[in-house]
Amino acid sequence: MSIEDRIKATGKNIEGKVQEMVGEITGNPQDKAEGKEKQAQAQVEHSVENMKDNIKKAID
């Protein structure tokens, strides 16, 4: 598990939520979509880190 990777993924998730919210407020569908995409990427990154943790536990 890389704490740095988890921090980056969390930051990307927060950034995506803010961008999505700004898109909602301003009525900009592109910002809203990009925000959702960043959130999805962050979720994938978290899943990868979880899989790494599970593999490491299984090996230990």
CHARMM internal coordinates of N, CA and C (Angstrom, degrees):
IC EDIT
DIST 1 N 1 CA 1.4562
DIST 1 CA 1 C 1.5137
ANGL 1 N 1 CA 1 C 108.63
DIST 1 C 2 N 1.2854
ANGL 1 CA 1 C 2 N 114.80
DIHE 1 N 1 CA 1 C 2 N 132.17
DIST 2 N 2 CA 1.4527
ANGL 1 C 2 N 2 CA 120.13
DIHE 1 CA 1 C 2 N 2 CA 177.54
DIST 2 CA 2 C 1.5294
ANGL 2 N 2 CA 2 C 108.76
DIHE 1 C 2 N 2 CA 2 C -109.85
DIST 2 C 3 N 1.3027
ANGL 2 CA 2 C 3 N 114.86
DIHE 2 N 2 CA 2 C 3 N 113.03
DIST 3 N 3 CA 1.4655
ANGL 2 C 3 N 3 CA 119.38
DIHE 2 CA 2 C 3 N 3 CA -179.33
DIST 3 CA 3 C 1.5323
ANGL 3 N 3 CA 3 C 110.28
DIHE 2 C 3 N 3 CA 3 C -62.60
DIST 3 C 4 N 1.3405
ANGL 3 CA 3 C 4 N 115.85
DIHE 3 N 3 CA 3 C 4 N -33.23
DIST 4 N 4 CA 1.4630
ANGL 3 C 4 N 4 CA 119.11
DIHE 3 CA 3 C 4 N 4 CA 179.22
DIST 4 CA 4 C 1.5254
ANGL 4 N 4 CA 4 C 111.37
DIHE 3 C 4 N 4 CA 4 C -63.43
DIST 4 C 5 N 1.3450
ANGL 4 CA 4 C 5 N 115.76
DIHE 4 N 4 CA 4 C 5 N -40.94
DIST 5 N 5 CA 1.4642
ANGL 4 C 5 N 5 CA 120.13
DIHE 4 CA 4 C 5 N 5 CA 179.26
DIST 5 CA 5 C 1.5230
ANGL 5 N 5 CA 5 C 110.96
DIHE 4 C 5 N 5 CA 5 C -65.78
DIST 5 C 6 N 1.3182
ANGL 5 CA 5 C 6 N 116.34
DIHE 5 N 5 CA 5 C 6 N -38.61
DIST 6 N 6 CA 1.4704
ANGL 5 C 6 N 6 CA 119.92
DIHE 5 CA 5 C 6 N 6 CA 178.26
DIST 6 CA 6 C 1.5289
ANGL 6 N 6 CA 6 C 110.74
DIHE 5 C 6 N 6 CA 6 C -66.22
DIST 6 C 7 N 1.3378
ANGL 6 CA 6 C 7 N 116.69
DIHE 6 N 6 CA 6 C 7 N -40.39
DIST 7 N 7 CA 1.4660
ANGL 6 C 7 N 7 CA 120.72
DIHE 6 CA 6 C 7 N 7 CA 178.65
DIST 7 CA 7 C 1.5228
ANGL 7 N 7 CA 7 C 109.98
DIHE 6 C 7 N 7 CA 7 C -63.78
DIST 7 C 8 N 1.3299
ANGL 7 CA 7 C 8 N 116.84
DIHE 7 N 7 CA 7 C 8 N -43.16
DIST 8 N 8 CA 1.4686
ANGL 7 C 8 N 8 CA 120.23
DIHE 7 CA 7 C 8 N 8 CA 178.68
DIST 8 CA 8 C 1.5271
ANGL 8 N 8 CA 8 C 111.09
DIHE 7 C 8 N 8 CA 8 C -62.28
DIST 8 C 9 N 1.3270
ANGL 8 CA 8 C 9 N 116.57
DIHE 8 N 8 CA 8 C 9 N -42.34
DIST 9 N 9 CA 1.4643
ANGL 8 C 9 N 9 CA 120.49
DIHE 8 CA 8 C 9 N 9 CA 179.63
DIST 9 CA 9 C 1.5266
ANGL 9 N 9 CA 9 C 110.72
DIHE 8 C 9 N 9 CA 9 C -64.84
DIST 9 C 10 N 1.3182
ANGL 9 CA 9 C 10 N 116.67
DIHE 9 N 9 CA 9 C 10 N -40.59
DIST 10 N 10 CA 1.4619
ANGL 9 C 10 N 10 CA 120.31
DIHE 9 CA 9 C 10 N 10 CA 178.38
DIST 10 CA 10 C 1.5252
ANGL 10 N 10 CA 10 C 110.46
DIHE 9 C 10 N 10 CA 10 C -65.09
DIST 10 C 11 N 1.3168
ANGL 10 CA 10 C 11 N 116.40
DIHE 10 N 10 CA 10 C 11 N -41.64
DIST 11 N 11 CA 1.4614
ANGL 10 C 11 N 11 CA 120.15
DIHE 10 CA 10 C 11 N 11 CA 177.00
DIST 11 CA 11 C 1.5215
ANGL 11 N 11 CA 11 C 111.85
DIHE 10 C 11 N 11 CA 11 C -62.01
DIST 11 C 12 N 1.3305
ANGL 11 CA 11 C 12 N 116.18
DIHE 11 N 11 CA 11 C 12 N -40.80
DIST 12 N 12 CA 1.4633
ANGL 11 C 12 N 12 CA 120.44
DIHE 11 CA 11 C 12 N 12 CA 178.50
DIST 12 CA 12 C 1.5210
ANGL 12 N 12 CA 12 C 110.43
DIHE 11 C 12 N 12 CA 12 C -64.77
DIST 12 C 13 N 1.3293
ANGL 12 CA 12 C 13 N 116.71
DIHE 12 N 12 CA 12 C 13 N -38.38
DIST 13 N 13 CA 1.4609
ANGL 12 C 13 N 13 CA 120.98
DIHE 12 CA 12 C 13 N 13 CA 178.57
DIST 13 CA 13 C 1.5269
ANGL 13 N 13 CA 13 C 110.43
DIHE 12 C 13 N 13 CA 13 C -63.41
DIST 13 C 14 N 1.3188
ANGL 13 CA 13 C 14 N 116.42
DIHE 13 N 13 CA 13 C 14 N -46.30
DIST 14 N 14 CA 1.4666
ANGL 13 C 14 N 14 CA 120.70
DIHE 13 CA 13 C 14 N 14 CA 179.21
DIST 14 CA 14 C 1.5178
ANGL 14 N 14 CA 14 C 110.42
DIHE 13 C 14 N 14 CA 14 C -62.94
DIST 14 C 15 N 1.3253
ANGL 14 CA 14 C 15 N 116.35
DIHE 14 N 14 CA 14 C 15 N -44.56
DIST 15 N 15 CA 1.4662
ANGL 14 C 15 N 15 CA 121.03
DIHE 14 CA 14 C 15 N 15 CA 177.97
DIST 15 CA 15 C 1.5226
ANGL 15 N 15 CA 15 C 110.87
DIHE 14 C 15 N 15 CA 15 C -58.45
DIST 15 C 16 N 1.3230
ANGL 15 CA 15 C 16 N 115.99
DIHE 15 N 15 CA 15 C 16 N -42.16
DIST 16 N 16 CA 1.4683
ANGL 15 C 16 N 16 CA 120.32
DIHE 15 CA 15 C 16 N 16 CA 179.06
DIST 16 CA 16 C 1.5127
ANGL 16 N 16 CA 16 C 112.29
DIHE 15 C 16 N 16 CA 16 C -64.89
DIST 16 C 17 N 1.3323
ANGL 16 CA 16 C 17 N 117.03
DIHE 16 N 16 CA 16 C 17 N -40.51
DIST 17 N 17 CA 1.4635
ANGL 16 C 17 N 17 CA 120.31
DIHE 16 CA 16 C 17 N 17 CA 178.79
DIST 17 CA 17 C 1.5249
ANGL 17 N 17 CA 17 C 111.02
DIHE 16 C 17 N 17 CA 17 C -63.97
DIST 17 C 18 N 1.3316
ANGL 17 CA 17 C 18 N 115.98
DIHE 17 N 17 CA 17 C 18 N -42.40
DIST 18 N 18 CA 1.4664
ANGL 17 C 18 N 18 CA 120.09
DIHE 17 CA 17 C 18 N 18 CA 178.68
DIST 18 CA 18 C 1.5246
ANGL 18 N 18 CA 18 C 110.11
DIHE 17 C 18 N 18 CA 18 C -64.08
DIST 18 C 19 N 1.3287
ANGL 18 CA 18 C 19 N 116.73
DIHE 18 N 18 CA 18 C 19 N -45.47
DIST 19 N 19 CA 1.4628
ANGL 18 C 19 N 19 CA 120.36
DIHE 18 CA 18 C 19 N 19 CA -179.42
DIST 19 CA 19 C 1.5244
ANGL 19 N 19 CA 19 C 110.79
DIHE 18 C 19 N 19 CA 19 C -63.03
DIST 19 C 20 N 1.3185
ANGL 19 CA 19 C 20 N 117.21
DIHE 19 N 19 CA 19 C 20 N -40.29
DIST 20 N 20 CA 1.4637
ANGL 19 C 20 N 20 CA 120.41
DIHE 19 CA 19 C 20 N 20 CA 178.05
DIST 20 CA 20 C 1.5326
ANGL 20 N 20 CA 20 C 110.06
DIHE 19 C 20 N 20 CA 20 C -63.56
DIST 20 C 21 N 1.3291
ANGL 20 CA 20 C 21 N 116.61
DIHE 20 N 20 CA 20 C 21 N -42.20
DIST 21 N 21 CA 1.4575
ANGL 20 C 21 N 21 CA 120.49
DIHE 20 CA 20 C 21 N 21 CA 179.91
DIST 21 CA 21 C 1.5320
ANGL 21 N 21 CA 21 C 111.32
DIHE 20 C 21 N 21 CA 21 C -64.44
DIST 21 C 22 N 1.3280
ANGL 21 CA 21 C 22 N 116.32
DIHE 21 N 21 CA 21 C 22 N -41.84
DIST 22 N 22 CA 1.4633
ANGL 21 C 22 N 22 CA 120.51
DIHE 21 CA 21 C 22 N 22 CA 177.37
DIST 22 CA 22 C 1.5242
ANGL 22 N 22 CA 22 C 109.80
DIHE 21 C 22 N 22 CA 22 C -62.19
DIST 22 C 23 N 1.3179
ANGL 22 CA 22 C 23 N 116.84
DIHE 22 N 22 CA 22 C 23 N -41.10
DIST 23 N 23 CA 1.4604
ANGL 22 C 23 N 23 CA 120.68
DIHE 22 CA 22 C 23 N 23 CA 177.62
DIST 23 CA 23 C 1.5148
ANGL 23 N 23 CA 23 C 111.95
DIHE 22 C 23 N 23 CA 23 C -61.40
DIST 23 C 24 N 1.3412
ANGL 23 CA 23 C 24 N 116.10
DIHE 23 N 23 CA 23 C 24 N -38.41
DIST 24 N 24 CA 1.4685
ANGL 23 C 24 N 24 CA 120.02
DIHE 23 CA 23 C 24 N 24 CA 177.67
DIST 24 CA 24 C 1.5198
ANGL 24 N 24 CA 24 C 110.51
DIHE 23 C 24 N 24 CA 24 C -65.65
DIST 24 C 25 N 1.3362
ANGL 24 CA 24 C 25 N 116.10
DIHE 24 N 24 CA 24 C 25 N -45.60
DIST 25 N 25 CA 1.4611
ANGL 24 C 25 N 25 CA 121.06
DIHE 24 CA 24 C 25 N 25 CA -176.72
DIST 25 CA 25 C 1.5245
ANGL 25 N 25 CA 25 C 111.40
DIHE 24 C 25 N 25 CA 25 C -65.83
DIST 25 C 26 N 1.3369
ANGL 25 CA 25 C 26 N 115.76
DIHE 25 N 25 CA 25 C 26 N -43.53
DIST 26 N 26 CA 1.4635
ANGL 25 C 26 N 26 CA 119.56
DIHE 25 CA 25 C 26 N 26 CA -176.65
DIST 26 CA 26 C 1.5232
ANGL 26 N 26 CA 26 C 112.96
DIHE 25 C 26 N 26 CA 26 C -85.88
DIST 26 C 27 N 1.3184
ANGL 26 CA 26 C 27 N 116.58
DIHE 26 N 26 CA 26 C 27 N -11.44
DIST 27 N 27 CA 1.4585
ANGL 26 C 27 N 27 CA 120.18
DIHE 26 CA 26 C 27 N 27 CA -178.26
DIST 27 CA 27 C 1.5153
ANGL 27 N 27 CA 27 C 113.05
DIHE 26 C 27 N 27 CA 27 C 77.35
DIST 27 C 28 N 1.3423
ANGL 27 CA 27 C 28 N 116.27
DIHE 27 N 27 CA 27 C 28 N 22.14
DIST 28 N 28 CA 1.4573
ANGL 27 C 28 N 28 CA 121.16
DIHE 27 CA 27 C 28 N 28 CA -178.86
DIST 28 CA 28 C 1.5305
ANGL 28 N 28 CA 28 C 108.99
DIHE 27 C 28 N 28 CA 28 C -95.68
DIST 28 C 29 N 1.3166
ANGL 28 CA 28 C 29 N 117.81
DIHE 28 N 28 CA 28 C 29 N 104.69
DIST 29 N 29 CA 1.4701
ANGL 28 C 29 N 29 CA 120.18
DIHE 28 CA 28 C 29 N 29 CA -177.66
DIST 29 CA 29 C 1.5304
ANGL 29 N 29 CA 29 C 113.10
DIHE 28 C 29 N 29 CA 29 C -66.04
DIST 29 C 30 N 1.3276
ANGL 29 CA 29 C 30 N 117.72
DIHE 29 N 29 CA 29 C 30 N -27.43
DIST 30 N 30 CA 1.4676
ANGL 29 C 30 N 30 CA 119.94
DIHE 29 CA 29 C 30 N 30 CA 179.58
DIST 30 CA 30 C 1.5298
ANGL 30 N 30 CA 30 C 110.50
DIHE 29 C 30 N 30 CA 30 C -67.32
DIST 30 C 31 N 1.3348
ANGL 30 CA 30 C 31 N 117.29
DIHE 30 N 30 CA 30 C 31 N -44.78
DIST 31 N 31 CA 1.4625
ANGL 30 C 31 N 31 CA 120.04
DIHE 30 CA 30 C 31 N 31 CA 177.44
DIST 31 CA 31 C 1.5274
ANGL 31 N 31 CA 31 C 110.58
DIHE 30 C 31 N 31 CA 31 C -62.51
DIST 31 C 32 N 1.3079
ANGL 31 CA 31 C 32 N 116.15
DIHE 31 N 31 CA 31 C 32 N -41.01
DIST 32 N 32 CA 1.4641
ANGL 31 C 32 N 32 CA 120.83
DIHE 31 CA 31 C 32 N 32 CA 179.75
DIST 32 CA 32 C 1.5295
ANGL 32 N 32 CA 32 C 110.13
DIHE 31 C 32 N 32 CA 32 C -61.19
DIST 32 C 33 N 1.3213
ANGL 32 CA 32 C 33 N 116.95
DIHE 32 N 32 CA 32 C 33 N -46.01
DIST 33 N 33 CA 1.4656
ANGL 32 C 33 N 33 CA 121.85
DIHE 32 CA 32 C 33 N 33 CA -179.41
DIST 33 CA 33 C 1.5273
ANGL 33 N 33 CA 33 C 111.21
DIHE 32 C 33 N 33 CA 33 C -65.91
DIST 33 C 34 N 1.3316
ANGL 33 CA 33 C 34 N 116.99
DIHE 33 N 33 CA 33 C 34 N -42.39
DIST 34 N 34 CA 1.4643
ANGL 33 C 34 N 34 CA 120.23
DIHE 33 CA 33 C 34 N 34 CA 179.29
DIST 34 CA 34 C 1.5224
ANGL 34 N 34 CA 34 C 110.69
DIHE 33 C 34 N 34 CA 34 C -64.67
DIST 34 C 35 N 1.3129
ANGL 34 CA 34 C 35 N 116.60
DIHE 34 N 34 CA 34 C 35 N -36.88
DIST 35 N 35 CA 1.4623
ANGL 34 C 35 N 35 CA 120.55
DIHE 34 CA 34 C 35 N 35 CA 177.26
DIST 35 CA 35 C 1.5137
ANGL 35 N 35 CA 35 C 111.33
DIHE 34 C 35 N 35 CA 35 C -63.48
DIST 35 C 36 N 1.3131
ANGL 35 CA 35 C 36 N 116.64
DIHE 35 N 35 CA 35 C 36 N -43.85
DIST 36 N 36 CA 1.4663
ANGL 35 C 36 N 36 CA 120.35
DIHE 35 CA 35 C 36 N 36 CA 178.24
DIST 36 CA 36 C 1.5338
ANGL 36 N 36 CA 36 C 110.79
DIHE 35 C 36 N 36 CA 36 C -64.35
DIST 36 C 37 N 1.3281
ANGL 36 CA 36 C 37 N 116.18
DIHE 36 N 36 CA 36 C 37 N -37.60
DIST 37 N 37 CA 1.4623
ANGL 36 C 37 N 37 CA 120.58
DIHE 36 CA 36 C 37 N 37 CA 179.40
DIST 37 CA 37 C 1.5309
ANGL 37 N 37 CA 37 C 110.54
DIHE 36 C 37 N 37 CA 37 C -63.97
DIST 37 C 38 N 1.3296
ANGL 37 CA 37 C 38 N 117.08
DIHE 37 N 37 CA 37 C 38 N -42.90
DIST 38 N 38 CA 1.4634
ANGL 37 C 38 N 38 CA 120.47
DIHE 37 CA 37 C 38 N 38 CA 178.58
DIST 38 CA 38 C 1.5300
ANGL 38 N 38 CA 38 C 110.89
DIHE 37 C 38 N 38 CA 38 C -62.67
DIST 38 C 39 N 1.3197
ANGL 38 CA 38 C 39 N 116.11
DIHE 38 N 38 CA 38 C 39 N -38.24
DIST 39 N 39 CA 1.4642
ANGL 38 C 39 N 39 CA 119.57
DIHE 38 CA 38 C 39 N 39 CA 178.60
DIST 39 CA 39 C 1.5299
ANGL 39 N 39 CA 39 C 110.55
DIHE 38 C 39 N 39 CA 39 C -65.00
DIST 39 C 40 N 1.3180
ANGL 39 CA 39 C 40 N 116.33
DIHE 39 N 39 CA 39 C 40 N -40.12
DIST 40 N 40 CA 1.4643
ANGL 39 C 40 N 40 CA 120.49
DIHE 39 CA 39 C 40 N 40 CA 178.77
DIST 40 CA 40 C 1.5308
ANGL 40 N 40 CA 40 C 110.59
DIHE 39 C 40 N 40 CA 40 C -65.41
DIST 40 C 41 N 1.3223
ANGL 40 CA 40 C 41 N 116.77
DIHE 40 N 40 CA 40 C 41 N -41.09
DIST 41 N 41 CA 1.4641
ANGL 40 C 41 N 41 CA 120.52
DIHE 40 CA 40 C 41 N 41 CA 177.96
DIST 41 CA 41 C 1.5258
ANGL 41 N 41 CA 41 C 110.51
DIHE 40 C 41 N 41 CA 41 C -62.35
DIST 41 C 42 N 1.3206
ANGL 41 CA 41 C 42 N 116.47
DIHE 41 N 41 CA 41 C 42 N -41.29
DIST 42 N 42 CA 1.4624
ANGL 41 C 42 N 42 CA 120.33
DIHE 41 CA 41 C 42 N 42 CA 179.51
DIST 42 CA 42 C 1.5235
ANGL 42 N 42 CA 42 C 110.41
DIHE 41 C 42 N 42 CA 42 C -63.89
DIST 42 C 43 N 1.3113
ANGL 42 CA 42 C 43 N 116.75
DIHE 42 N 42 CA 42 C 43 N -39.11
DIST 43 N 43 CA 1.4626
ANGL 42 C 43 N 43 CA 120.45
DIHE 42 CA 42 C 43 N 43 CA 179.40
DIST 43 CA 43 C 1.5316
ANGL 43 N 43 CA 43 C 110.28
DIHE 42 C 43 N 43 CA 43 C -63.86
DIST 43 C 44 N 1.3271
ANGL 43 CA 43 C 44 N 117.02
DIHE 43 N 43 CA 43 C 44 N -40.60
DIST 44 N 44 CA 1.4659
ANGL 43 C 44 N 44 CA 120.96
DIHE 43 CA 43 C 44 N 44 CA 177.58
DIST 44 CA 44 C 1.5311
ANGL 44 N 44 CA 44 C 110.03
DIHE 43 C 44 N 44 CA 44 C -63.61
DIST 44 C 45 N 1.3214
ANGL 44 CA 44 C 45 N 116.14
DIHE 44 N 44 CA 44 C 45 N -43.11
DIST 45 N 45 CA 1.4597
ANGL 44 C 45 N 45 CA 119.77
DIHE 44 CA 44 C 45 N 45 CA -179.83
DIST 45 CA 45 C 1.5344
ANGL 45 N 45 CA 45 C 110.99
DIHE 44 C 45 N 45 CA 45 C -62.38
DIST 45 C 46 N 1.3257
ANGL 45 CA 45 C 46 N 116.95
DIHE 45 N 45 CA 45 C 46 N -40.71
DIST 46 N 46 CA 1.4627
ANGL 45 C 46 N 46 CA 120.49
DIHE 45 CA 45 C 46 N 46 CA 176.78
DIST 46 CA 46 C 1.5305
ANGL 46 N 46 CA 46 C 110.45
DIHE 45 C 46 N 46 CA 46 C -63.81
DIST 46 C 47 N 1.3148
ANGL 46 CA 46 C 47 N 116.75
DIHE 46 N 46 CA 46 C 47 N -40.31
DIST 47 N 47 CA 1.4680
ANGL 46 C 47 N 47 CA 120.51
DIHE 46 CA 46 C 47 N 47 CA 179.21
DIST 47 CA 47 C 1.5203
ANGL 47 N 47 CA 47 C 111.24
DIHE 46 C 47 N 47 CA 47 C -63.07
DIST 47 C 48 N 1.3125
ANGL 47 CA 47 C 48 N 116.89
DIHE 47 N 47 CA 47 C 48 N -40.20
DIST 48 N 48 CA 1.4644
ANGL 47 C 48 N 48 CA 121.32
DIHE 47 CA 47 C 48 N 48 CA 178.02
DIST 48 CA 48 C 1.5263
ANGL 48 N 48 CA 48 C 109.95
DIHE 47 C 48 N 48 CA 48 C -62.09
DIST 48 C 49 N 1.3236
ANGL 48 CA 48 C 49 N 116.50
DIHE 48 N 48 CA 48 C 49 N -44.37
DIST 49 N 49 CA 1.4600
ANGL 48 C 49 N 49 CA 119.97
DIHE 48 CA 48 C 49 N 49 CA 179.05
DIST 49 CA 49 C 1.5320
ANGL 49 N 49 CA 49 C 110.81
DIHE 48 C 49 N 49 CA 49 C -63.89
DIST 49 C 50 N 1.3249
ANGL 49 CA 49 C 50 N 116.88
DIHE 49 N 49 CA 49 C 50 N -38.30
DIST 50 N 50 CA 1.4638
ANGL 49 C 50 N 50 CA 120.24
DIHE 49 CA 49 C 50 N 50 CA 177.23
DIST 50 CA 50 C 1.5224
ANGL 50 N 50 CA 50 C 111.04
DIHE 49 C 50 N 50 CA 50 C -63.54
DIST 50 C 51 N 1.3299
ANGL 50 CA 50 C 51 N 116.78
DIHE 50 N 50 CA 50 C 51 N -41.38
DIST 51 N 51 CA 1.4659
ANGL 50 C 51 N 51 CA 120.36
DIHE 50 CA 50 C 51 N 51 CA 178.15
DIST 51 CA 51 C 1.5272
ANGL 51 N 51 CA 51 C 110.65
DIHE 50 C 51 N 51 CA 51 C -63.62
DIST 51 C 52 N 1.3269
ANGL 51 CA 51 C 52 N 117.20
DIHE 51 N 51 CA 51 C 52 N -41.10
DIST 52 N 52 CA 1.4501
ANGL 51 C 52 N 52 CA 120.93
DIHE 51 CA 51 C 52 N 52 CA 177.35
DIST 52 CA 52 C 1.5294
ANGL 52 N 52 CA 52 C 110.30
DIHE 51 C 52 N 52 CA 52 C -59.41
DIST 52 C 53 N 1.3336
ANGL 52 CA 52 C 53 N 116.20
DIHE 52 N 52 CA 52 C 53 N -44.36
DIST 53 N 53 CA 1.4628
ANGL 52 C 53 N 53 CA 120.55
DIHE 52 CA 52 C 53 N 53 CA 178.84
DIST 53 CA 53 C 1.5285
ANGL 53 N 53 CA 53 C 111.02
DIHE 52 C 53 N 53 CA 53 C -61.40
DIST 53 C 54 N 1.3191
ANGL 53 CA 53 C 54 N 116.77
DIHE 53 N 53 CA 53 C 54 N -43.59
DIST 54 N 54 CA 1.4634
ANGL 53 C 54 N 54 CA 120.21
DIHE 53 CA 53 C 54 N 54 CA -179.02
DIST 54 CA 54 C 1.5276
ANGL 54 N 54 CA 54 C 112.04
DIHE 53 C 54 N 54 CA 54 C -65.84
DIST 54 C 55 N 1.3061
ANGL 54 CA 54 C 55 N 116.42
DIHE 54 N 54 CA 54 C 55 N -38.64
DIST 55 N 55 CA 1.4771
ANGL 54 C 55 N 55 CA 119.93
DIHE 54 CA 54 C 55 N 55 CA 177.62
DIST 55 CA 55 C 1.5236
ANGL 55 N 55 CA 55 C 110.17
DIHE 54 C 55 N 55 CA 55 C -66.21
DIST 55 C 56 N 1.3240
ANGL 55 CA 55 C 56 N 116.50
DIHE 55 N 55 CA 55 C 56 N -42.66
DIST 56 N 56 CA 1.4495
ANGL 55 C 56 N 56 CA 120.14
DIHE 55 CA 55 C 56 N 56 CA 179.15
DIST 56 CA 56 C 1.5310
ANGL 56 N 56 CA 56 C 110.69
DIHE 55 C 56 N 56 CA 56 C -62.27
DIST 56 C 57 N 1.3272
ANGL 56 CA 56 C 57 N 117.05
DIHE 56 N 56 CA 56 C 57 N -42.69
DIST 57 N 57 CA 1.4708
ANGL 56 C 57 N 57 CA 120.65
DIHE 56 CA 56 C 57 N 57 CA 178.48
DIST 57 CA 57 C 1.5216
ANGL 57 N 57 CA 57 C 110.78
DIHE 56 C 57 N 57 CA 57 C -62.76
DIST 57 C 58 N 1.3304
ANGL 57 CA 57 C 58 N 116.70
DIHE 57 N 57 CA 57 C 58 N -39.75
DIST 58 N 58 CA 1.4645
ANGL 57 C 58 N 58 CA 120.45
DIHE 57 CA 57 C 58 N 58 CA -178.67
DIST 58 CA 58 C 1.5272
ANGL 58 N 58 CA 58 C 110.76
DIHE 57 C 58 N 58 CA 58 C -66.95
DIST 58 C 59 N 1.3117
ANGL 58 CA 58 C 59 N 117.07
DIHE 58 N 58 CA 58 C 59 N -35.77
DIST 59 N 59 CA 1.4631
ANGL 58 C 59 N 59 CA 121.45
DIHE 58 CA 58 C 59 N 59 CA 180.00
DIST 59 CA 59 C 1.5309
ANGL 59 N 59 CA 59 C 110.40
DIHE 58 C 59 N 59 CA 59 C -72.73
DIST 59 C 60 N 1.3069
ANGL 59 CA 59 C 60 N 116.42
DIHE 59 N 59 CA 59 C 60 N -38.47
DIST 60 N 60 CA 1.4759
ANGL 59 C 60 N 60 CA 120.89
DIHE 59 CA 59 C 60 N 60 CA -179.93
DIST 60 CA 60 C 1.4842
ANGL 60 N 60 CA 60 C 108.58
DIHE 59 C 60 N 60 CA 60 C -74.10
END
COOR INIT
IC SEED 1 N 1 CA 1 C
IC BUILD
